[in-house]
């Protein structure tokens, strides 16, 4: 397997908005919510969502989001521009995710990956997050490893094939050029009738 070089420091260039990208690096909850939203919409829109949500709520706090009345949270989520093309279901998933983080990790999203002993344990923890299926969990583990240096032993195997050097996911984006490469790679795979895991 081709080795991936260790990051010099967290660098993300996903959203096209420097402030929104900076929030993803600075706030683990923003990063987890962005990953949750990354389905059936563009990566830029998904990962811009946490910054917009923070503006609308006056901050990002897992326990506070979990405690909000569902209709009030949905209103913030649906305000134009809506944070997702399916605001109802994704607002509910975001609240469920925040409730889980508040309950299991004291509201500290970073505690999901802090101090894990192995890639398998990390994958299990991420996969347990509401809204994170197998592929999303593997991509998030690869994102943590490639962009944030969270590399417990066996991380490559745990999140394979997203641990390789192919520009196949958000884990591989550290510049506008890398974003373009990932887009082109996905487009070529789709044209060939293949998935991101092929």
PyMOL commands that set and color helices and strands:
alter all, ss='L'
color gray80, all
select helices_A, chain A and resi 18-26+28-37+43-57+62-67+70-78+87-105+109-112+119-127+134-148+155-158+170-172+176-191
alter helices_A, ss='H'
color red, helices_A
deselect
rebuild
show_as cartoon
